[in-house]
Amino acid sequence: MTAGWGKPRITPYEPIKIDTTATSLHYGISAFEGISIVKNKKTGAPQAFWADNNLKSLVQSSEHLDLPQFD
């Protein structure tokens, strides 16, 4: 591996491998809400974990980033 730009190469057209978390794939600003859903051991039903705190954090992040607000 060399530092900086390497020699240019001409290669056949093919799919490229890129990590799905690469910021270049995002077309705008986003905020991660971080809510966790777990299976209730007693009922087997899915339930949110600390949903109220996560949604408050999402609202604060949205305000900070000037994203549209919701109730």
GUDREN-433478 format. One record per residue: x, y, z of N, C-alpha, C, O in turn; residue in one letter; residue number from 1. Coordinates in nm, 3 decimals. Layout:
X, Y, Z, X, Y, Z, X, Y, Z, X, Y, Z, a, NUM
...
***
This chain:
0.085, -0.118, 0.000, 0.000, 0.000, 0.000, 0.089, 0.124, 0.000, 0.186, 0.133, 0.075, m, 1
0.054, 0.219, -0.084, 0.132, 0.343, -0.091, 0.053, 0.456, -0.027, -0.070, 0.451, -0.021, t, 2
0.124, 0.556, 0.019, 0.057, 0.673, 0.077, 0.008, 0.763, -0.035, 0.074, 0.777, -0.138, a, 3
-0.109, 0.823, -0.016, -0.163, 0.914, -0.116, -0.219, 0.841, -0.236, -0.256, 0.724, -0.228, g, 4
-0.225, 0.912, -0.348, -0.279, 0.856, -0.471, -0.177, 0.763, -0.534, -0.057, 0.790, -0.533, w, 5
-0.226, 0.653, -0.589, -0.139, 0.560, -0.658, -0.146, 0.582, -0.808, -0.212, 0.675, -0.854, g, 6
-0.079, 0.496, -0.883, -0.085, 0.504, -1.029, -0.227, 0.474, -1.075, -0.290, 0.382, -1.023, k, 7
-0.279, 0.550, -1.170, -0.414, 0.521, -1.220, -0.416, 0.388, -1.295, -0.318, 0.349, -1.359, p, 8
-0.530, 0.318, -1.285, -0.546, 0.192, -1.356, -0.677, 0.194, -1.432, -0.777, 0.248, -1.383, r, 9
-0.679, 0.139, -1.549, -0.802, 0.122, -1.626, -0.844, -0.024, -1.609, -0.769, -0.115, -1.645, i, 10
-0.964, -0.044, -1.553, -1.012, -0.180, -1.528, -1.150, -0.197, -1.589, -1.219, -0.098, -1.614, t, 11
-1.192, -0.320, -1.614, -1.327, -0.343, -1.666, -1.432, -0.294, -1.566, -1.407, -0.289, -1.446, p, 12
-1.549, -0.258, -1.617, -1.661, -0.216, -1.533, -1.701, -0.332, -1.443, -1.719, -0.444, -1.490, y, 13
-1.716, -0.304, -1.313, -1.757, -0.407, -1.219, -1.811, -0.341, -1.093, -1.788, -0.222, -1.071, e, 14
-1.883, -0.416, -1.011, -1.931, -0.359, -0.885, -1.813, -0.321, -0.796, -1.708, -0.384, -0.800, p, 15
-1.833, -0.217, -0.718, -1.727, -0.178, -0.625, -1.771, -0.214, -0.483, -1.890, -0.212, -0.452, i, 16
-1.676, -0.246, -0.400, -1.706, -0.277, -0.260, -1.687, -0.149, -0.180, -1.581, -0.086, -0.183, k, 17
-1.793, -0.111, -0.107, -1.786, 0.006, -0.021, -1.870, -0.022, 0.103, -1.979, -0.079, 0.093, i, 18
-1.819, 0.016, 0.217, -1.889, -0.006, 0.342, -2.020, 0.072, 0.342, -2.024, 0.189, 0.302, d, 19
-2.129, 0.008, 0.386, -2.260, 0.074, 0.386, -2.267, 0.192, 0.482, -2.359, 0.273, 0.473, t, 20
-2.172, 0.203, 0.573, -2.171, 0.317, 0.664, -2.087, 0.433, 0.612, -2.068, 0.532, 0.683, t, 21
-2.037, 0.422, 0.491, -1.956, 0.530, 0.434, -2.040, 0.657, 0.425, -2.151, 0.655, 0.372, a, 22
-1.987, 0.766, 0.477, -2.065, 0.890, 0.477, -2.093, 0.942, 0.337, -2.185, 1.021, 0.317, t, 23
-2.016, 0.898, 0.239, -2.040, 0.943, 0.102, -2.170, 0.888, 0.046, -2.217, 0.937, -0.057, s, 24
-2.229, 0.788, 0.110, -2.355, 0.731, 0.063, -2.476, 0.808, 0.112, -2.587, 0.787, 0.063, l, 25
-2.457, 0.896, 0.208, -2.569, 0.971, 0.265, -2.585, 1.103, 0.190, -2.489, 1.177, 0.169, h, 26
-2.708, 1.130, 0.150, -2.736, 1.250, 0.071, -2.773, 1.369, 0.157, -2.794, 1.479, 0.104, y, 27
-2.781, 1.351, 0.286, -2.816, 1.462, 0.372, -2.774, 1.434, 0.514, -2.715, 1.331, 0.545, g, 28
-2.806, 1.528, 0.600, -2.772, 1.514, 0.740, -2.873, 1.418, 0.803, -2.991, 1.418, 0.768, i, 29
-2.827, 1.338, 0.895, -2.916, 1.244, 0.963, -2.885, 1.241, 1.111, -2.777, 1.281, 1.155, s, 30
-2.980, 1.192, 1.188, -2.963, 1.175, 1.332, -3.000, 1.032, 1.367, -3.102, 0.980, 1.320, a, 31
-2.920, 0.968, 1.449, -2.945, 0.831, 1.492, -3.029, 0.832, 1.618, -2.991, 0.896, 1.717, f, 32
-3.144, 0.764, 1.617, -3.231, 0.769, 1.733, -3.193, 0.667, 1.840, -3.225, 0.689, 1.957, e, 33
-3.127, 0.559, 1.807, -3.072, 0.465, 1.903, -3.171, 0.383, 1.983, -3.133, 0.327, 2.086, g, 34
-3.295, 0.372, 1.940, -3.394, 0.296, 2.017, -3.366, 0.146, 2.002, -3.330, 0.098, 1.895, i, 35
-3.383, 0.075, 2.111, -3.360, -0.070, 2.110, -3.492, -0.143, 2.130, -3.572, -0.107, 2.216, s, 36
-3.514, -0.245, 2.051, -3.633, -0.329, 2.064, -3.585, -0.467, 2.108, -3.498, -0.526, 2.044, i, 37
-3.643, -0.517, 2.216, -3.606, -0.649, 2.267, -3.731, -0.734, 2.282, -3.843, -0.683, 2.292, v, 38
-3.711, -0.865, 2.284, -3.822, -0.958, 2.303, -3.846, -0.974, 2.453, -3.754, -1.007, 2.528, k, 39
-3.970, -0.952, 2.496, -4.007, -0.969, 2.635, -4.000, -1.117, 2.669, -4.065, -1.198, 2.603, n, 40
-3.922, -1.154, 2.772, -3.904, -1.295, 2.807, -4.034, -1.361, 2.853, -4.055, -1.480, 2.830, k, 41
-4.120, -1.285, 2.918, -4.244, -1.343, 2.970, -4.351, -1.358, 2.862, -4.417, -1.461, 2.853, k, 42
-4.369, -1.253, 2.781, -4.478, -1.253, 2.682, -4.433, -1.290, 2.541, -4.515, -1.330, 2.458, t, 43
-4.304, -1.276, 2.514, -4.253, -1.302, 2.379, -4.277, -1.187, 2.283, -4.236, -1.192, 2.167, g, 44
-4.345, -1.082, 2.331, -4.375, -0.966, 2.246, -4.256, -0.871, 2.241, -4.183, -0.859, 2.339, a, 45
-4.236, -0.803, 2.129, -4.129, -0.704, 2.122, -4.166, -0.580, 2.204, -4.283, -0.541, 2.209, p, 46
-4.068, -0.520, 2.269, -4.094, -0.397, 2.342, -3.972, -0.307, 2.333, -3.858, -0.352, 2.322, q, 47
-4.000, -0.178, 2.337, -3.894, -0.078, 2.328, -3.827, -0.062, 2.463, -3.892, -0.069, 2.567, a, 48
-3.696, -0.040, 2.461, -3.616, -0.022, 2.582, -3.575, 0.123, 2.592, -3.506, 0.174, 2.504, f, 49
-3.616, 0.192, 2.697, -3.586, 0.333, 2.720, -3.630, 0.421, 2.602, -3.559, 0.514, 2.563, w, 50
-3.746, 0.392, 2.547, -3.794, 0.463, 2.428, -3.809, 0.613, 2.453, -3.772, 0.693, 2.367, a, 51
-3.861, 0.652, 2.570, -3.881, 0.794, 2.596, -3.750, 0.872, 2.598, -3.743, 0.983, 2.544, d, 52
-3.646, 0.814, 2.658, -3.516, 0.881, 2.661, -3.455, 0.891, 2.520, -3.398, 0.994, 2.484, n, 53
-3.467, 0.784, 2.443, -3.411, 0.784, 2.307, -3.483, 0.885, 2.219, -3.419, 0.953, 2.138, n, 54
-3.615, 0.895, 2.233, -3.689, 0.990, 2.150, -3.658, 1.135, 2.190, -3.652, 1.223, 2.104, l, 55
-3.639, 1.159, 2.320, -3.598, 1.294, 2.364, -3.462, 1.329, 2.303, -3.440, 1.442, 2.259, k, 56
-3.372, 1.231, 2.301, -3.240, 1.253, 2.243, -3.251, 1.280, 2.093, -3.179, 1.365, 2.040, s, 57
-3.340, 1.209, 2.024, -3.360, 1.231, 1.882, -3.413, 1.372, 1.855, -3.368, 1.439, 1.761, l, 58
-3.507, 1.416, 1.936, -3.562, 1.551, 1.920, -3.451, 1.656, 1.941, -3.441, 1.752, 1.865, v, 59
-3.369, 1.636, 2.043, -3.259, 1.730, 2.069, -3.158, 1.731, 1.953, -3.112, 1.837, 1.911, q, 60
-3.126, 1.612, 1.902, -3.033, 1.604, 1.789, -3.093, 1.672, 1.666, -3.024, 1.743, 1.594, s, 61
-3.222, 1.650, 1.643, -3.289, 1.711, 1.529, -3.288, 1.862, 1.538, -3.266, 1.931, 1.438, s, 62
-3.311, 1.914, 1.659, -3.306, 2.059, 1.679, -3.166, 2.112, 1.650, -3.149, 2.213, 1.583, e, 63
-3.067, 2.042, 1.702, -2.927, 2.083, 1.682, -2.889, 2.084, 1.535, -2.815, 2.172, 1.490, h, 64
-2.938, 1.986, 1.460, -2.903, 1.973, 1.317, -3.000, 2.050, 1.227, -2.983, 2.051, 1.105, l, 65
-3.100, 2.115, 1.287, -3.200, 2.190, 1.213, -3.280, 2.098, 1.119, -3.313, 2.135, 1.006, d, 66
-3.309, 1.979, 1.167, -3.393, 1.885, 1.091, -3.539, 1.911, 1.126, -3.568, 1.969, 1.230, l, 67
-3.632, 1.868, 1.041, -3.774, 1.888, 1.070, -3.811, 1.823, 1.204, -3.760, 1.716, 1.238, p, 68
-3.898, 1.888, 1.277, -3.940, 1.838, 1.410, -4.069, 1.758, 1.399, -4.143, 1.769, 1.302, q, 69
-4.094, 1.678, 1.501, -4.218, 1.602, 1.512, -4.256, 1.595, 1.658, -4.174, 1.622, 1.745, f, 70
-4.381, 1.560, 1.686, -4.428, 1.549, 1.825, -4.389, 1.414, 1.882, -4.419, 1.385, 1.998, d, 71
***
